[in-house]
């Protein structure tokens, strides 16, 4: 009989296509992935993967084993979720994946209140722009800016987050829109909705700098580096900034809460979900600029 851990490492190789990619996914080193893969092939007495210079290609039997292993992995995660859902109501660890701007500028300030109310629940919050898999337990709850479509998930719209253009009150070109320079995202985010909106507003006016995440945009706007598109709840709360160009096209992102259906009634997960909904609805920072759904 082969080692189940070896099979898990093989699945990661099949999914990512490289040993290094599998190592990043499982948070282990390259050598561990290679050793586990060799062990599985030795136990099964078959070559599952062709190790090419820059990639790993599944053999015919490797592809078949990979398909079967994915089904086993799904069953394993289902068992884990079932156990998770049976835990006592107010104890345990709940992992949340949240867009970075909502972690640093909103959620973090409410963590002490959550801890006081639910001392037996530990929140593990990860600020991530990329989507995680709820089915594979990469997070218990996710907050996203695109409507989730993951099978087996339960989705709720939390609200709509409007954006606007902001500049420092000391920005040298503040009174001369034709001279404005803009703060944008880098090329990796060209397809992101707020990047498209900002570039359409900027038109032929120059991009002063590119930053990969919204908190960097906020800091650059504060420093007077140019005009940036910020969530209104963030821009309106900063007295050093001024909202500009109210005649520009409006833009907003919907905020969605998503949880796997197997976990929606688990005590710790339900408590965290209800808390997120509550603080979103009663926060003055959001009520001033956020229309709830």
C-alpha positions as CSV (number, residue, x, y, z in Angstrom):
1,X,0.0,0.0,0.0
2,X,1.3,3.5,-0.9
3,X,1.6,6.4,1.5
4,X,-1.4,8.7,1.3
5,X,0.8,11.7,1.9
6,X,2.8,10.8,-1.2
7,X,-0.5,10.8,-3.2
8,X,-1.3,14.3,-1.9
9,X,2.0,15.6,-3.1
10,X,1.5,13.9,-6.5
11,X,-1.9,15.6,-6.8
12,X,-0.2,19.0,-6.2
13,X,2.3,18.2,-9.0
14,X,-0.5,17.3,-11.4
15,X,-2.4,20.4,-10.5
16,X,0.4,22.9,-10.7
17,X,2.5,21.3,-13.5
18,X,5.8,21.8,-11.8
19,X,7.7,20.6,-8.7
20,X,8.3,24.2,-7.6
21,X,4.6,25.1,-8.1
22,X,3.6,22.1,-6.0
23,X,6.1,23.1,-3.3
24,X,4.5,26.6,-3.1
25,X,1.0,25.2,-2.9
26,X,1.9,22.7,-0.1
27,X,4.3,25.1,1.6
28,X,7.2,22.6,1.5
29,X,10.5,22.6,-0.2
30,X,11.3,21.4,-3.7
31,X,13.2,18.4,-2.4
32,X,10.2,17.1,-0.4
33,X,8.0,17.1,-3.5
34,X,10.6,15.2,-5.5
35,X,11.1,12.7,-2.7
36,X,7.4,12.1,-2.2
37,X,6.8,11.7,-5.9
38,X,9.7,9.2,-6.2
39,X,8.3,7.2,-3.2
40,X,4.8,7.0,-4.8
41,X,6.2,5.8,-8.1
42,X,8.4,3.2,-6.3
43,X,5.5,1.9,-4.3
44,X,3.1,1.7,-7.3
45,X,6.0,0.4,-9.5
46,X,5.0,2.8,-12.4
47,X,6.2,6.1,-13.8
48,X,3.5,8.7,-13.2
49,X,5.3,11.9,-14.2
50,X,7.8,12.8,-16.9
51,X,10.2,15.3,-15.3
52,X,11.0,17.8,-18.1
53,X,13.5,20.7,-17.7
54,X,10.8,23.3,-16.9
55,X,7.7,21.3,-16.2
56,X,6.2,18.0,-15.2
57,X,4.0,16.1,-17.6
58,X,1.8,13.3,-16.5
59,X,2.1,9.9,-18.3
60,X,-1.0,8.2,-19.5
61,X,-1.3,6.1,-16.3
62,X,-0.3,9.2,-14.4
63,X,-3.3,11.1,-15.8
64,X,-5.6,8.3,-14.9
65,X,-4.2,8.1,-11.3
66,X,-4.5,11.9,-11.1
67,X,-8.2,11.8,-11.9
68,X,-8.9,9.1,-9.4
69,X,-6.8,10.9,-6.8
70,X,-8.8,14.2,-7.2
71,X,-11.9,12.3,-6.3
72,X,-10.2,10.9,-3.2
73,X,-9.0,14.4,-2.3
74,X,-12.6,15.7,-2.6
75,X,-13.8,13.0,-0.3
76,X,-11.1,13.7,2.2
77,X,-12.0,17.4,2.3
78,X,-15.7,16.4,2.7
79,X,-14.8,14.3,5.7
80,X,-12.8,17.2,7.2
81,X,-15.7,19.6,6.6
82,X,-18.2,17.2,8.2
83,X,-16.0,17.0,11.3
84,X,-15.6,20.8,11.3
85,X,-19.4,21.3,11.1
86,X,-19.9,19.0,14.2
87,X,-17.6,21.1,16.5
88,X,-19.0,22.8,19.5
89,X,-20.7,26.1,18.7
90,X,-18.3,28.7,20.2
91,X,-14.8,27.1,20.0
92,X,-12.4,26.5,17.2
93,X,-10.3,28.3,14.5
94,X,-12.0,30.1,11.6
95,X,-9.9,31.1,8.6
96,X,-11.0,34.1,6.5
97,X,-9.7,35.2,3.1
98,X,-10.5,38.9,2.6
99,X,-9.4,41.5,0.0
100,X,-6.4,43.5,1.5
101,X,-8.1,46.8,1.6
102,X,-10.9,45.5,3.8
103,X,-8.4,43.8,6.2
104,X,-6.1,46.8,6.8
105,X,-8.7,49.6,6.7
106,X,-11.8,47.9,8.1
107,X,-11.8,44.4,9.5
108,X,-8.7,44.8,11.7
109,X,-10.3,47.4,13.9
110,X,-13.1,45.1,14.8
111,X,-11.0,42.1,15.8
112,X,-10.8,43.0,19.5
113,X,-14.6,43.2,19.7
114,X,-14.9,39.7,18.1
115,X,-12.4,38.3,20.5
116,X,-14.2,39.7,23.5
117,X,-17.5,38.4,22.3
118,X,-16.2,34.9,21.2
119,X,-13.1,34.2,23.3
120,X,-13.2,30.5,22.3
121,X,-12.9,31.3,18.5
122,X,-9.6,32.2,16.9
123,X,-9.8,34.2,13.7
124,X,-7.1,33.6,11.1
125,X,-7.4,36.4,8.5
126,X,-5.5,36.4,5.3
127,X,-5.5,39.5,3.1
128,X,-5.6,38.1,-0.4
129,X,-6.5,39.5,-3.8
130,X,-6.5,36.1,-5.4
131,X,-9.3,33.6,-4.9
132,X,-8.9,30.6,-2.7
133,X,-10.6,27.2,-2.8
134,X,-13.2,26.7,-0.1
135,X,-13.7,23.1,-1.2
136,X,-10.1,22.3,-0.5
137,X,-10.2,24.1,2.9
138,X,-7.9,26.9,1.9
139,X,-10.3,29.1,3.9
140,X,-13.5,28.6,5.8
141,X,-15.0,31.9,4.7
142,X,-14.1,34.3,1.8
143,X,-15.0,37.8,1.1
144,X,-14.7,38.6,-2.6
145,X,-15.3,41.5,-5.0
146,X,-16.6,39.2,-7.8
147,X,-19.7,37.0,-7.4
148,X,-18.4,33.5,-6.4
149,X,-19.4,30.6,-8.6
150,X,-17.6,27.7,-6.8
151,X,-19.8,24.6,-6.7
152,X,-21.3,23.7,-3.3
153,X,-20.8,27.3,-1.9
154,X,-23.4,29.5,-0.2
155,X,-23.2,33.2,-1.3
156,X,-24.5,36.4,0.2
157,X,-24.1,39.9,-1.1
158,X,-22.8,42.2,1.7
159,X,-22.9,45.5,-0.1
160,X,-21.7,47.7,-3.0
161,X,-18.4,49.5,-2.6
162,X,-18.2,52.7,-4.7
163,X,-14.9,54.2,-5.8
164,X,-14.0,57.8,-6.6
165,X,-11.0,59.9,-7.6
166,X,-9.0,61.4,-4.8
167,X,-6.0,63.7,-4.6
168,X,-4.0,65.2,-1.7
169,X,-5.2,68.6,-0.8
170,X,-1.6,69.8,-1.4
171,X,-1.4,68.2,-4.9
172,X,0.3,70.8,-7.1
173,X,-2.0,70.2,-10.1
174,X,-5.2,70.0,-8.1
175,X,-6.9,73.0,-9.9
176,X,-5.8,71.9,-13.3
177,X,-7.4,68.5,-14.3
178,X,-5.6,68.6,-17.7
179,X,-2.3,68.3,-15.8
180,X,-3.3,65.5,-13.6
181,X,-1.2,62.3,-13.4
182,X,-2.7,59.1,-12.2
183,X,-1.8,56.2,-9.9
184,X,-2.6,52.9,-11.5
185,X,-2.0,49.1,-11.0
186,X,0.8,47.3,-12.7
187,X,0.4,45.2,-15.8
188,X,-0.6,42.1,-13.9
189,X,-3.9,43.8,-13.1
190,X,-4.9,45.2,-16.5
191,X,-8.1,43.1,-16.5
192,X,-9.2,44.3,-13.1
193,X,-12.4,46.4,-13.2
194,X,-11.0,49.4,-11.2
195,X,-7.9,49.4,-13.4
196,X,-10.0,49.6,-16.6
197,X,-12.2,52.4,-15.0
198,X,-9.1,54.4,-13.9
199,X,-7.4,54.2,-17.3
200,X,-10.7,55.2,-19.1
201,X,-10.8,58.3,-16.8
202,X,-7.2,59.1,-17.3
203,X,-7.5,58.9,-21.1
204,X,-4.3,60.3,-22.6
205,X,-3.1,61.9,-19.4
206,X,0.1,60.2,-18.0
207,X,0.3,57.4,-15.4
208,X,2.7,58.7,-12.7
209,X,3.3,55.4,-11.0
210,X,2.0,51.8,-10.8
211,X,1.4,50.0,-7.5
212,X,0.2,46.4,-7.0
213,X,-2.3,47.0,-4.1
214,X,-4.8,49.5,-2.9
215,X,-3.1,50.4,0.3
216,X,-0.1,51.5,-1.7
217,X,-2.4,53.6,-3.8
218,X,-3.7,55.3,-0.7
219,X,-0.2,56.1,0.5
220,X,0.8,57.5,-2.9
221,X,-2.2,59.7,-3.1
222,X,-1.5,61.1,0.4
223,X,2.0,61.8,-0.6
224,X,0.9,63.8,-3.6
225,X,2.2,61.4,-6.3
226,X,-1.0,61.9,-8.4
227,X,-4.7,61.2,-8.6
228,X,-5.9,57.8,-7.5
229,X,-9.1,55.8,-7.6
230,X,-9.9,54.7,-4.0
231,X,-12.9,53.1,-2.3
232,X,-15.0,56.0,-1.0
233,X,-15.0,54.6,2.6
234,X,-11.2,54.9,2.6
235,X,-11.0,58.3,0.8
236,X,-13.7,60.0,2.7
237,X,-12.2,59.0,6.1
238,X,-8.8,60.6,5.2
239,X,-8.9,64.4,6.0
240,X,-5.7,64.9,4.0
241,X,-7.5,63.9,0.7
242,X,-10.0,65.7,-1.5
243,X,-12.6,64.0,-3.7
244,X,-12.2,65.4,-7.2
245,X,-13.9,65.2,-10.6
246,X,-17.4,64.4,-9.4
247,X,-18.6,64.5,-13.1
248,X,-16.5,61.4,-14.0
249,X,-18.2,58.1,-14.7
250,X,-19.3,56.3,-11.5
251,X,-17.7,53.0,-10.6
252,X,-18.3,50.4,-7.8
253,X,-17.5,46.8,-6.8
254,X,-20.0,44.4,-5.2
255,X,-18.8,42.7,-2.0
256,X,-19.7,39.1,-1.5
257,X,-19.5,36.7,1.4
258,X,-19.1,33.0,0.5
259,X,-18.8,29.8,2.6
260,X,-18.9,26.1,1.6
261,X,-22.4,24.7,2.1
262,X,-21.0,22.0,4.4
263,X,-19.7,24.6,6.9
264,X,-22.5,27.2,6.9
265,X,-24.1,25.9,10.1
266,X,-20.8,25.1,11.9
267,X,-20.9,27.1,15.2
268,X,-17.6,29.0,14.8
269,X,-18.1,29.6,11.1
270,X,-21.6,30.9,11.6
271,X,-20.5,33.2,14.4
272,X,-17.8,34.7,12.2
273,X,-20.2,35.1,9.3
274,X,-22.8,36.8,11.4
275,X,-20.2,39.1,12.9
276,X,-19.0,40.2,9.4
277,X,-22.5,41.0,8.3
278,X,-23.2,42.9,11.5
279,X,-20.1,45.1,11.5
280,X,-20.6,45.9,7.8
281,X,-24.1,47.1,8.4
282,X,-23.4,49.2,11.5
283,X,-20.1,50.7,10.6
284,X,-20.3,54.5,10.1
285,X,-17.3,54.4,7.8
286,X,-19.3,52.2,5.4
287,X,-22.7,53.6,6.0
288,X,-21.5,57.0,4.7
289,X,-20.4,55.5,1.4
290,X,-21.6,52.0,1.1
291,X,-25.1,50.8,-0.1
292,X,-25.9,47.5,1.5
293,X,-27.6,44.7,-0.4
